[in-house]
Amino acid sequence: MIPDTDDSRLDDRVILITGAGDGIGKAVALACAERGATLILLGRTVHKLEQVYDEIKNNGWPEPAIYPMNLEGATPADYDELNTNIDKEFGRLDGLLNNAGWLGAPTPIEIYDTELWYKVMQVNLNAPFLLTKACIPLLKKSSAARIVFTSDDKSSAYWGAYGVAKAGQLSFMQILADELESKNIPVNAVNPGPIRTRFRTMAYPAEDIRKLTRPEEITGAFIYLLSESVTETGKTFKPEDF
Ligand SMILES: NC(=O)c1ccc[n+]([C@@H]2O[C@H](COP(=O)([O-])OP(=O)(O)OC[C@H]3O[C@@H](n4cnc5c(N)ncnc54)[C@H](OP(=O)(O)O)[C@@H]3O)[C@@H](O)[C@H]2O)c1
């Protein structure tokens, strides 16, 4: 179970969040900043990242950094550069949230566009691998580093590359948790269930969004897993846990 995080603080923690400009990533970024964390806001659309930056600044929370990056086209060299930039600016990383995700297009496998398959796998599976790999040396410089994934469980018809990538991401999370246990770096996932975001509307366009949980209502699980308090590793937390 996720403990109550109403009074949790994340002061002086440097946390990188992908997909920080919208939906769940944005809500978690704001909640972390409110608790004193310094955020590196990574995302694709600059004006969305700037909006989150402004909201954080206007509230008087620690000034974040914006890191525009399209995970679809980013190369290993771009991730090396990111490592160098964070090292220069902050000298370490205390938290990494692999949150960015892209549905692609719900399609039967028989007619799934091969190019689209590669792109969806790149954003949802290869990018978290490349980013996490680049960040491990920075995370090792922290006294209490944590890694978190926003996961999903979609192994039914038409979910295609998204469903496959998210299944792979869970294995990746568990492999990392195992490898990093001796370094005291917990690695966990949050499977949030249906949340009122652009992603959800793309997947279920006819749904009444008023019935869906808002991203702001699920930030507690992420705060706990990115905090110094977390004891679990290799686990996936679902709505019944928070
Ligand atoms: N909402 C749900 O019901 C639900 C359920 C289970 C799991 N999830 C997972 O939750 C995570 C967040 O999704 P969300 O629901 O919050 O949807 P969202 O509002 O659409 O957010 C997705 C985020 O990922 C970013 N992103 C997508 N492609 C990217 C790329 N190529 N490069 C960089 N950033 C990229 C988006 O950036 P832009 O805004 O710039 O496009 C956006 O900030 C995803 O991993 C998703 O799989 C969501």
The ligand as an SDF file (V2000), in Angstrom:
LIG
                    3D

 48 52  0  0  0  0  0  0  0  0999 V2000
   -4.2840    8.1140  -19.0570 N   0  0  0  0  0  0  0  0  0  0  0  0
   -4.4330    6.8360  -18.8280 C   0  0  0  0  0  0  0  0  0  0  0  0
   -5.5660    6.3400  -18.7010 O   0  0  0  0  0  0  0  0  0  0  0  0
   -3.2290    5.9500  -18.6710 C   0  0  0  0  0  0  0  0  0  0  0  0
   -3.4080    4.6310  -18.2230 C   0  0  0  0  0  0  0  0  0  0  0  0
   -2.2740    3.8060  -18.0770 C   0  0  0  0  0  0  0  0  0  0  0  0
   -1.0170    4.3120  -18.3450 C   0  0  0  0  0  0  0  0  0  0  0  0
   -0.8780    5.5910  -18.8030 N   0  0  0  0  0  0  0  0  0  0  0  0
    0.4740    6.0750  -19.1010 C   0  0  0  0  0  0  0  0  0  0  0  0
    0.6600    7.3370  -18.5000 O   0  0  0  0  0  0  0  0  0  0  0  0
    1.7260    7.9940  -19.1490 C   0  0  0  0  0  0  0  0  0  0  0  0
    1.3590    9.4480  -19.3290 C   0  0  0  0  0  0  0  0  0  0  0  0
    0.2680    9.5510  -20.2110 O   0  0  0  0  0  0  0  0  0  0  0  0
   -0.9690   10.5150  -19.9550 P   0  0  0  0  0  0  0  0  0  0  0  0
   -2.1480    9.6650  -19.7280 O   0  0  0  0  0  0  0  0  0  0  0  0
   -0.6050   11.5380  -18.9690 O   0  0  0  0  0  0  0  0  0  0  0  0
   -1.1680   11.1360  -21.4100 O   0  0  0  0  0  0  0  0  0  0  0  0
   -0.7500   12.5370  -22.0480 P   0  0  0  0  0  0  0  0  0  0  0  0
   -1.4130   13.6400  -21.3270 O   0  0  0  0  0  0  0  0  0  0  0  0
   -1.0020   12.3800  -23.5060 O   0  0  0  0  0  0  0  0  0  0  0  0
    0.8010   12.6480  -21.7460 O   0  0  0  0  0  0  0  0  0  0  0  0
    1.7660   11.9570  -22.4760 C   0  0  0  0  0  0  0  0  0  0  0  0
    3.0570   12.7150  -22.3630 C   0  0  0  0  0  0  0  0  0  0  0  0
    4.0730   12.0200  -23.0910 O   0  0  0  0  0  0  0  0  0  0  0  0
    4.7330   12.9540  -23.9310 C   0  0  0  0  0  0  0  0  0  0  0  0
    5.2630   12.3390  -25.1360 N   0  0  0  0  0  0  0  0  0  0  0  0
    4.5980   11.5740  -26.0300 C   0  0  0  0  0  0  0  0  0  0  0  0
    5.3950   11.2640  -27.0570 N   0  0  0  0  0  0  0  0  0  0  0  0
    6.6020   11.8600  -26.8050 C   0  0  0  0  0  0  0  0  0  0  0  0
    7.8230   11.9550  -27.5160 C   0  0  0  0  0  0  0  0  0  0  0  0
    7.9920   11.3890  -28.7210 N   0  0  0  0  0  0  0  0  0  0  0  0
    8.8280   12.6550  -26.9610 N   0  0  0  0  0  0  0  0  0  0  0  0
    8.6800   13.2600  -25.7660 C   0  0  0  0  0  0  0  0  0  0  0  0
    7.5450   13.2370  -25.0550 N   0  0  0  0  0  0  0  0  0  0  0  0
    6.5080   12.5500  -25.5830 C   0  0  0  0  0  0  0  0  0  0  0  0
    3.6730   13.9710  -24.2860 C   0  0  0  0  0  0  0  0  0  0  0  0
    4.2650   15.1550  -24.7410 O   0  0  0  0  0  0  0  0  0  0  0  0
    3.4280   16.2130  -25.6220 P   0  0  0  0  0  0  0  0  0  0  0  0
    2.3270   16.6900  -24.7400 O   0  0  0  0  0  0  0  0  0  0  0  0
    4.4290   17.2370  -25.9370 O   0  0  0  0  0  0  0  0  0  0  0  0
    2.9190   15.4630  -26.7980 O   0  0  0  0  0  0  0  0  0  0  0  0
    2.9330   14.1140  -22.9730 C   0  0  0  0  0  0  0  0  0  0  0  0
    3.5520   15.0520  -22.1410 O   0  0  0  0  0  0  0  0  0  0  0  0
    1.9700    7.2420  -20.4590 C   0  0  0  0  0  0  0  0  0  0  0  0
    3.1470    6.4750  -20.3510 O   0  0  0  0  0  0  0  0  0  0  0  0
    0.7780    6.3260  -20.5690 C   0  0  0  0  0  0  0  0  0  0  0  0
    1.1030    5.1380  -21.2190 O   0  0  0  0  0  0  0  0  0  0  0  0
   -1.9420    6.4250  -18.9590 C   0  0  0  0  0  0  0  0  0  0  0  0
  1  2  1  0
  2  3  2  0
  2  4  1  0
  4  5  1  0
  4 48  2  0
  5  6  2  0
  6  7  1  0
  7  8  2  0
  8  9  1  0
  8 48  1  0
  9 10  1  0
  9 46  1  0
 10 11  1  0
 11 12  1  0
 11 44  1  0
 12 13  1  0
 13 14  1  0
 14 15  2  0
 14 16  1  0
 14 17  1  0
 17 18  1  0
 18 19  2  0
 18 20  1  0
 18 21  1  0
 21 22  1  0
 22 23  1  0
 23 24  1  0
 23 42  1  0
 24 25  1  0
 25 26  1  0
 25 36  1  0
 26 27  1  0
 26 35  1  0
 27 28  2  0
 28 29  1  0
 29 30  1  0
 29 35  2  0
 30 31  1  0
 30 32  2  0
 32 33  1  0
 33 34  2  0
 34 35  1  0
 36 37  1  0
 36 42  1  0
 37 38  1  0
 38 39  2  0
 38 40  1  0
 38 41  1  0
 42 43  1  0
 44 45  1  0
 44 46  1  0
 46 47  1  0
M  CHG  2   8   1  16  -1
M  END
$$$$
